C-alpha cells in the first residue's frame, strides 16, 4: 500500500468531493469519505476547510464561478453553436444517469435552495448559465443556424425550463437513457427556430 500524499490541492479535494457526492447523498457524505477519495486524512480537510459544510461551500463557490470556462470547453469541443448547445443538454443529462443519481442531485439541490449561502452560489451559477445560453443562441443566429428573428433572452429561458423539466419527466417515465429523452425535448423546442 502506497503512502498517502502529504499535500493535495484544493482542486484535488473538490474533484474528490464531487466523486464522493456522485455516490452519496448529503446526509451520507462525510469528511472521512471525501478524504478517502482524495487520499488524505479527514484531519487535513478539517485543518484546511474547518468542516464539511465549509468545504462544500468552497466547492459551490468554485463551481459557480466556472460557468464561462465550462461553456468555453464545450465550444472548443464542438463544431457549431447548436452542437455546443446540445452538448450542454447532454452534460445536464449526466445528472440523471440513473433515477438514484437524479435523487442524489435533487437532495443536494434542496440544500442549495434552502441554505442562503449555498443559494447565493446557485443563483450566481444560474445567471451565468443563462448568459452563456444567450451568447450561444446569438452565435447560432450569426452562424446561420437559427432564424434572425430568434429572441436570445426568451429562447435561453425556455431552454433552461426544457432541460430541467425534461430531466424530471425522464425520471417519471424512464424510457431509454436520459440523454436521448432530453435531447429529443431540446430539439423539439429548437425546431421552429432552425434554418
C-alpha positions as a Python dict, from the first residue, in 0.01 Angstrom:
ca = {
    (1, 'X'): (0, 0, 0),
    (2, 'X'): (144, 332, -107),
    (3, 'X'): (160, 615, 144),
    (4, 'X'): (-95, 893, 120),
    (5, 'X'): (29, 1212, -40),
    (6, 'X'): (130, 1480, 204),
    (7, 'X'): (-45, 1754, 9),
    (8, 'X'): (-342, 1782, -217),
    (9, 'X'): (-458, 2094, -396),
    (10, 'X'): (-799, 2246, -334),
    (11, 'X'): (-892, 2140, -686),
    (12, 'X'): (-791, 1784, -598),
    (13, 'X'): (-1012, 1796, -289),
    (14, 'X'): (-1301, 1941, -490),
    (15, 'X'): (-1271, 1669, -753),
    (16, 'X'): (-1266, 1408, -477),
    (17, 'X'): (-1570, 1567, -315),
    (18, 'X'): (-1758, 1558, -646),
    (19, 'X'): (-1675, 1189, -690),
    (20, 'X'): (-1795, 1115, -337),
    (21, 'X'): (-2110, 1322, -394),
    (22, 'X'): (-2186, 1120, -706),
    (23, 'X'): (-2218, 813, -481),
    (24, 'X'): (-2353, 960, -157),
    (25, 'X'): (-2637, 1194, -65),
    (26, 'X'): (-2585, 1496, 163),
    (27, 'X'): (-2674, 1300, 477),
    (28, 'X'): (-2431, 1019, 395),
    (29, 'X'): (-2141, 1236, 280),
    (30, 'X'): (-1872, 1281, 544),
    (31, 'X'): (-1531, 1444, 555),
    (32, 'X'): (-1390, 1094, 601),
    (33, 'X'): (-1549, 984, 269),
    (34, 'X'): (-1411, 1288, 88),
    (35, 'X'): (-1070, 1240, 250),
    (36, 'X'): (-1057, 875, 147),
    (37, 'X'): (-1147, 974, -209),
    (38, 'X'): (-873, 1240, -207),
    (39, 'X'): (-617, 1008, -47),
    (40, 'X'): (-567, 1229, 259),
    (41, 'X'): (-683, 1228, 619),
    (42, 'X'): (-1005, 1384, 740),
    (43, 'X'): (-790, 1587, 981),
    (44, 'X'): (-616, 1754, 688),
    (45, 'X'): (-954, 1857, 547),
    (46, 'X'): (-1060, 1992, 886),
    (47, 'X'): (-737, 2194, 906),
    (48, 'X'): (-787, 2332, 555),
    (49, 'X'): (-1164, 2390, 544),
    (50, 'X'): (-1287, 2361, 903),
    (51, 'X'): (-1596, 2149, 835),
    (52, 'X'): (-1784, 1953, 570),
    (53, 'X'): (-2019, 2249, 523),
    (54, 'X'): (-1729, 2489, 470),
    (55, 'X'): (-1568, 2252, 220),
    (56, 'X'): (-1896, 2215, 29),
    (57, 'X'): (-1947, 2594, 32),
    (58, 'X'): (-1598, 2638, -114),
    (59, 'X'): (-1681, 2378, -380),
    (60, 'X'): (-2009, 2554, -456),
    (61, 'X'): (-1829, 2886, -489),
    (62, 'X'): (-1570, 2735, -724),
    (63, 'X'): (-1842, 2570, -932),
    (64, 'X'): (-2049, 2888, -954),
    (65, 'X'): (-1750, 3079, -1087),
    (66, 'X'): (-1662, 2821, -1351),
    (67, 'X'): (-1962, 2851, -1583),
    (68, 'X'): (-1791, 3055, -1855),
    (69, 'X'): (-1495, 2815, -1852),
    (70, 'X'): (-1727, 2514, -1884),
    (71, 'X'): (-1902, 2668, -2186),
    (72, 'X'): (-1565, 2760, -2339),
    (73, 'X'): (-1461, 2394, -2312),
    (74, 'X'): (-1788, 2287, -2474),
    (75, 'X'): (-1735, 2536, -2758),
    (76, 'X'): (-1381, 2410, -2814),
    (77, 'X'): (-1505, 2050, -2838),
    (78, 'X'): (-1792, 2112, -3082),
    (79, 'X'): (-1807, 2243, -3433),
    (80, 'X'): (-2105, 2475, -3408),
    (81, 'X'): (-2308, 2678, -3158),
    (82, 'X'): (-2604, 2437, -3189),
    (83, 'X'): (-2379, 2136, -3133),
    (84, 'X'): (-2245, 2313, -2825),
    (85, 'X'): (-2598, 2380, -2701),
    (86, 'X'): (-2687, 2012, -2746),
    (87, 'X'): (-2367, 1914, -2562),
    (88, 'X'): (-2475, 2134, -2272),
    (89, 'X'): (-2806, 1944, -2255),
    (90, 'X'): (-2619, 1613, -2275),
    (91, 'X'): (-2397, 1722, -1986),
    (92, 'X'): (-2702, 1808, -1778),
    (93, 'X'): (-2839, 1462, -1858),
    (94, 'X'): (-2539, 1318, -1673),
    (95, 'X'): (-2706, 1441, -1354),
    (96, 'X'): (-2978, 1189, -1433),
    (97, 'X'): (-2761, 894, -1531),
    (98, 'X'): (-2999, 687, -1319),
    (99, 'X'): (-3304, 759, -1103),
    (100, 'X'): (-3084, 719, -794),
    (101, 'X'): (-2829, 969, -930),
    (102, 'X'): (-3105, 1220, -1000),
    (103, 'X'): (-3245, 1171, -649),
    (104, 'X'): (-2899, 1238, -501),
    (105, 'X'): (-2861, 1551, -712),
    (106, 'X'): (-3206, 1671, -607),
    (107, 'X'): (-3105, 1621, -242),
    (108, 'X'): (-2806, 1850, -300),
    (109, 'X'): (-3034, 2095, -482),
    (110, 'X'): (-3256, 2101, -174),
    (111, 'X'): (-2956, 2219, 28),
    (112, 'X'): (-2873, 2477, -238),
    (113, 'X'): (-3228, 2612, -233),
    (114, 'X'): (-3281, 2623, 142),
    (115, 'X'): (-2944, 2744, 274),
    (116, 'X'): (-2889, 3115, 194),
    (117, 'X'): (-2513, 3080, 148),
    (118, 'X'): (-2545, 2788, -92),
    (119, 'X'): (-2838, 2964, -261),
    (120, 'X'): (-2619, 3264, -342),
    (121, 'X'): (-2377, 3040, -533),
    (122, 'X'): (-2663, 2857, -708),
    (123, 'X'): (-2811, 3189, -819),
    (124, 'X'): (-2475, 3313, -949),
    (125, 'X'): (-2428, 2990, -1146),
    (126, 'X'): (-2782, 3002, -1289),
    (127, 'X'): (-2741, 3363, -1405),
    (128, 'X'): (-2406, 3281, -1565),
    (129, 'X'): (-2558, 2980, -1740),
    (130, 'X'): (-2844, 3187, -1881),
    (131, 'X'): (-2592, 3446, -2005),
    (132, 'X'): (-2388, 3172, -2178),
    (133, 'X'): (-2701, 3021, -2334),
    (134, 'X'): (-2797, 3364, -2472),
    (135, 'X'): (-2447, 3401, -2611),
    (136, 'X'): (-2466, 3060, -2779),
    (137, 'X'): (-2803, 3150, -2931),
    (138, 'X'): (-2663, 3476, -3070),
    (139, 'X'): (-2367, 3280, -3211),
    (140, 'X'): (-2609, 3032, -3371),
    (141, 'X'): (-2801, 3320, -3532),
    (142, 'X'): (-2477, 3469, -3665),
    (143, 'X'): (-2368, 3126, -3794),
    (144, 'X'): (-2696, 3090, -3985),
    (145, 'X'): (-2819, 2800, -3771),
    (146, 'X'): (-3115, 2986, -3618),
    (147, 'X'): (-3353, 3232, -3780),
    (148, 'X'): (-3265, 3601, -3736),
    (149, 'X'): (-3596, 3670, -3557),
    (150, 'X'): (-3492, 3445, -3267),
    (151, 'X'): (-3503, 3629, -2935),
    (152, 'X'): (-3196, 3505, -2741),
    (153, 'X'): (-3318, 3603, -2393),
    (154, 'X'): (-3654, 3430, -2434),
    (155, 'X'): (-3513, 3119, -2602),
    (156, 'X'): (-3242, 3084, -2334),
    (157, 'X'): (-3507, 3093, -2063),
    (158, 'X'): (-3715, 2835, -2250),
    (159, 'X'): (-3412, 2609, -2293),
    (160, 'X'): (-3343, 2628, -1919),
    (161, 'X'): (-3702, 2521, -1849),
    (162, 'X'): (-3697, 2244, -2109),
    (163, 'X'): (-3365, 2095, -1995),
    (164, 'X'): (-3453, 2089, -1624),
    (165, 'X'): (-3815, 1988, -1682),
    (166, 'X'): (-3714, 1717, -1927),
    (167, 'X'): (-3473, 1574, -1670),
    (168, 'X'): (-3759, 1542, -1423),
    (169, 'X'): (-4005, 1388, -1669),
    (170, 'X'): (-3741, 1135, -1776),
    (171, 'X'): (-3731, 1020, -1412),
    (172, 'X'): (-4109, 970, -1419),
    (173, 'X'): (-4114, 761, -1737),
    (174, 'X'): (-3758, 621, -1758),
    (175, 'X'): (-3795, 542, -2127),
    (176, 'X'): (-3441, 493, -2255),
    (177, 'X'): (-3141, 695, -2137),
    (178, 'X'): (-3194, 1047, -2005),
    (179, 'X'): (-2959, 1193, -2265),
    (180, 'X'): (-3182, 1076, -2552),
    (181, 'X'): (-3501, 1182, -2376),
    (182, 'X'): (-3365, 1528, -2303),
    (183, 'X'): (-3212, 1573, -2650),
    (184, 'X'): (-3549, 1494, -2810),
    (185, 'X'): (-3719, 1761, -2596),
    (186, 'X'): (-3447, 2018, -2669),
    (187, 'X'): (-3468, 1952, -3043),
    (188, 'X'): (-3847, 1991, -3030),
    (189, 'X'): (-3815, 2339, -2881),
    (190, 'X'): (-3538, 2437, -3125),
    (191, 'X'): (-3714, 2314, -3443),
    (192, 'X'): (-3921, 2628, -3508),
    (193, 'X'): (-3605, 2839, -3492),
    (194, 'X'): (-3388, 2628, -3722),
    (195, 'X'): (-3289, 2746, -4069),
}
